Amino acid sequence: IRAERERVQNEANRAEGPNVAPVTRECTFADFMKCSPITFRRNEGVIGLIRWIEKTEMVFTVSKCTEANKVVFAAATFQDRALTWWNSQVATSRIEVMTRKTWAEMKNVKTKVKREADNKKRKWENFQGGSSSGG
């Protein structure tokens, strides 16, 4: 009975030998998309960026996404201004450079860019408020 159990297990694993671990399949883009990642447009504000990062990380975990695919798969969720930003990064750095970045590097860049944009917007609003006094 034990020999039969091992034979069935080996066939299921497509491996040979009694104690061979099953081969795990690499996450595909279709696997990633089946987990319903949210899109990021870059007009959602810092809270929207944080939610996008958290949801994307959950999708990476559920889909068992490899580190090598995280940046490319995440970039595929960009739309509108975020997609324009990504395309400008690719144009200046080449796609190979951008896709070699780690997920941690990409999160840092996205967070920094968003923070800078929010600061510029805040400064502009403060300037507009100050200049309307005519002083």
Secondary structure, DSSP 8 states (H G I E B T S, - for coil): -HHHHHHHHHHHHT--STT---------HHHHHHT----B-S-SHHHHHHHHHHHHHHHHHHHT--HHHHHHHHHTTB-HHHHHHHHHHHHHH-HHHHHHS-HHHHHHHHHHHHHHHHHHHHHHHHHHHHHTT--
